[in-house]
Amino acid sequence: TPRLEEYLSNIWAAMTGPILLPAYFFLSQNIEEQAIQQLLCESNIINLSSMIVRLSADLQRSR
């Protein structure tokens, strides 16, 4: 069983792709690599929303 810090850091890696990839492909304009990197490095909203989605899913599975 992972420690809480390790679990929460894995949430970021597991949930970022499903959020960003559809947005990247379905937008009509091109996204520069620099914009994606800035979003990944500096955006707490994606990090926190990913945690909420993952924790909610884990709670549903544990019931």
C-alpha positions in Angstrom: 0.0 0.0 0.0 1.5 3.4 -1.0 1.9 6.2 1.4 -0.5 9.1 1.0 2.1 11.4 -0.6 3.1 8.7 -3.1 -0.6 8.0 -3.9 -1.4 11.7 -4.4 1.6 12.2 -6.7 0.5 9.2 -8.8 -2.9 10.8 -9.2 -1.4 13.7 -11.1 0.4 11.3 -13.6 -2.6 9.1 -14.0 -5.2 11.7 -14.6 -3.4 14.4 -16.6 -3.4 12.5 -19.9 -7.2 11.9 -20.0 -7.8 15.5 -19.3 -5.3 17.1 -21.7 -5.2 14.8 -24.7 -8.9 15.3 -25.8 -8.5 19.0 -25.4 -5.4 19.0 -27.4 -6.9 17.1 -30.3 -10.3 18.7 -30.4 -9.3 22.3 -30.3 -9.4 24.0 -33.7 -6.2 25.9 -33.2 -2.7 24.5 -32.6 -1.3 24.4 -29.1 2.4 25.2 -28.8 4.5 22.8 -26.8 5.5 25.7 -24.5 1.9 26.3 -23.6 1.3 22.7 -22.7 4.5 22.6 -20.5 3.4 25.8 -18.7 0.0 24.3 -18.1 1.5 21.1 -16.7 4.0 22.8 -14.5 2.0 25.7 -13.2 -1.6 24.8 -13.2 -3.0 23.7 -9.8 -6.5 23.6 -11.3 -5.7 20.5 -13.4 -3.8 18.9 -10.5 -6.6 19.5 -8.0 -9.4 18.5 -10.3 -7.5 15.3 -11.2 -7.2 14.5 -7.5 -10.9 15.0 -7.0 -11.8 12.7 -9.9 -9.4 10.0 -8.8 -10.3 10.1 -5.1 -14.0 10.0 -6.0 -13.4 7.0 -8.3 -11.4 5.2 -5.6 -14.1 5.9 -3.0 -16.7 4.4 -5.3 -14.6 1.3 -5.9 -13.9 0.8 -2.2 -17.6 0.6 -1.2 
